[in-house]
């Protein structure tokens, strides 16, 4: 997911630079990619509740509501 989001946003940035003459700095591009990934992951449901998944949620600032209640 990180790879595809990165490639997508880099390609969008390339097109903006070529066709519109506008550009963003690298830090803002990285924050856009992170926000996109975070929003996609926050929509997941019924994820297995494990220590690794909980640490990933904490790292990406995602609600633990994605975990299954079973």
N, C-alpha and C positions, 0 to 999 in steps of 0.2 A: 504494500500500500504506500509506503514511504517513497519507494522508487517511482511508482507510477504518478503519484502526486507531484513529486519533484520534477519529473520530465514534463508533465503537463504544464506546470506553471513556468518552467524555464522556456518552453516553447511559446507560451502566451507572451512572456516578456520579450522574447526574440521578435515576435510579430509586432508588438507595440513599438519596439525600437525601429524596426525596418519600415513599417507602414504608417505609423503615427508620429514618429520622431520623439516619443516620450520614453522615459526610463525611470526605474526605481533602483534604489541602492540595494545591496545584497542583504542587509539585515531586514529590510521590510519585505523582501521576497521570501526570506526564510520564515518570517512571522506569518505570512499568508499561507505558506505550505503547512506550517504547524497548525494553524487555525482550521484549515481544510481537513487535515487528518483527524484532529480532535473532534470536529463536528461529525465526521463519518463514524468514528469509533463510538461516539456517545449514542448513536442510534442502534447499536447492537443490543441484542437481548438474549437471555438464557445462556450467558457465558459461564463456564465452570468457575466456581469460586475457589481459587487456589492462592497461595502466598505470592507466586510469580505474577498472576493476573492482578492481584491487589496492588502490588508494587508498580506494575505498569500503569494502572489507573491513577495512582498517586503521582507518578512521573509525568503523565500526560494531562493531569488535572481533569480526570473524567469521573463522573458520579458512579458510585458502586451500585446504582440501580440497574446496571446491565447484567448483574449476576442473577442466575436462576435461583428461585426460592425453594427448589426441590432438595 
